[in-house]
Amino acid sequence: MKGEQIPYKMLSQDAFSQWLGIEILECEIGRCKVAMTIRKNMLNSMNKAHGGISYSLADTAFGFAANTHGKYAVSIETSISHIEALDEGDYLIAESVIESVKNKLGFNIIEVKRGEELVALFKGIVYRTQKDWEE
């Protein structure tokens, strides 16, 4: 399977990302940009987006980009720094760029933005398996 097609297959099988309303904006080998809009049912008790929302968007971008190299890749450690509070209606974009693939581990930082404003930084480590993505 062509690497740039893998994230579309992944999204078609990912009920949670579909529930979030994540859409793929751009995708190529080693890079994926995804976006979503925050809905009312994603808000916490302070009427701000739950931290898991921006985390999930970034994690999806990370996973999609890591898998474009054609092998199943899974995260083994991730974290996020929340920089700005998010509101209902905010449109978020997360882009993951995997610069090089040299071994079984990959390291990446994903920026989550609201327009041009940086709202979160996600850091992740991915493990690349030997299993190939198939049609």
Disulfide bonds with the S-S distance in Angstrom:
none
